[in-house]
Amino acid sequence: MKLFLASVGSMNPSVVMLTAVIVLIVLTTIIVILSRYRKCPSDKILVIYGKVGQTQDGQQRSAKCIHGGASFIWPVVQAYEYLDLTPMSIQVDLRNALSKQNIRVDVPSRFTVGISTETGVMQNAAERLLGMKIDEIKQIAEDIIFGQMRLIIATMDIEEINSDRDKFLEAVSSNVETELKKIGLRLINVNVTDITDESGYIVALGKEAAAKAINDAKISVAEAERAGAIGAAEADRDKRVSVSKSDSEAISGENEAKARVADSDATRREREAEATKRATAAENIAKARAQEESFDAQKNAEEARRQYEQAKLEADVIVRTEIDKKRLELEAEAEAEKIRRRAKGEADATLLKMQAEADGAKAILMKQAEGFAELVKSAGGDPNAAIRLMVADKLEEITRIQVEAIKNLQIDKITVWDSGAKGGDGKNTTADFISGLYKSIPPLNEMFDMAGMKLPEYLGKDKAGEDPALPEPTDEKTA
């Protein structure tokens, strides 16, 4: 770096200035190129306008549309904007549209449109919609849709619009999309919600058959009346002809004419009655059919309502059952968790208790061992001597416990019946009782031997001697 600065410092100032200008121009050019390179998002159309080239027929192009990818925007001679491809929903409440039968109908519908990505249609959108707001584009599309729908409805009968809905939607889609493409839009979806008419024609379609039957009956009655009038006129003409032919035959001709008139009247009345009968029958049939259709419609409505109520009831039962099942499962899981935790707590408590008892027993045994070790140590290291010291220390308590068994025995209240007979040892019954009582006293000589001491002779002999009788007390002391 120092060498570079030194070399630059040694260069001519004009050369340095020229080099700096060239570097600045190159950097500026790179920055401008990077700043004028634009990428097109997937939900937009990049519209480049200005000097963008010519068409195939040599005409100047108004704009260049790019959907996806990127392009360089030349400074000064070109500029750019974006067209949003987000779909637009348009509510079209068409009212009082005149149908082919001159019946005005209401056709509320909703159209979903958006800017097209088709090559030619994109060019139309760039030329006619660039720079416009969404509301303005929706207003233009709505005007086009209104006009096309009125045109389509004017070419269709109301029966086709109401019953053949697919044909109606196909015609609407075809005409509307053709017109929308002219401004760069495309039709995405059409949804016609309902069709009504202000005159009640759609409702009256169900009554058309009955009205037609009534009109046919009225026509039949009129035709019968016309036939009767013609017959009367012909009878009158025959009468006049017969009178003019022969006055002599006036009576017979008159009678024949009257007979013909009577026959004609009877025929007329018969035809009128028949016509009236047919008209009445047709009217009754029409009424019966209308009533039958009404009953069928009511029956279908009741069946639909019953199915709805049944489905609703089944849904409620299933939902409640699922809720109860889930609640029982949660309660069972909670109870199981509670039992597991209680058992774990009891096991931990038992373990701690047993550990505490074991520690206590261990401490007692260790203290006893320490005491016994001290005792052996005080006995000069002789364990047997230590044991004798322990027995001697506890001798009083052992004797007291053994004496407890007979201390409450009251000799003055014991009665012994002696028959005077003697046993094999030469003793009588009383002597045997006293001897047994004496033997119930603990063997003190054994306890003294265990303690390493010698029992006084007045209390008895050792194991090598015989069982002594009760001697007289002496003053000999325990060794």
Secondary structure, DSSP 8 states (H G I E B T S, - for coil): -HHHHHHHHHS-HHHHHHHHHHHHHHHHHHHHHHHTEEE--TTEEEEEEES--B-TTS-B-SEEEESSSEEE--TTTEEEEEEE---EEEEEEEEEEE-TTS-EEEEEEEEEEEE--SHHHHHHHHHHTTT--HHHHHHHHHHHHHHHHHHHHHTS-HHHHHH-HHHHHHHHHHHHHHHHHTTTEEEEEEEE---EETT-HHHHGGGHHHHHHHHHHHHHHHHHHHHHHHHHHHHHHHHHHHHHH-STTHHHHHHHHHHHHHHHHHHHHHHHHHHHHHHHHHHHHHHHHHHHHHHHHHHHHHHHHHHHHHHHHHHHHHHHHHHHHHHHHHHHHHHHHHHHHHHHHHHHHHHHHHHHHHHHHHHHHHHHHHHHHHHHHHTTT-HHHHHHHHHHHHHHHHHHHHHTTTTT--GGG------S-B-TTS-BHHHHHHHHHHHTS--HHHHHHHTT----GGG---TTS--------------
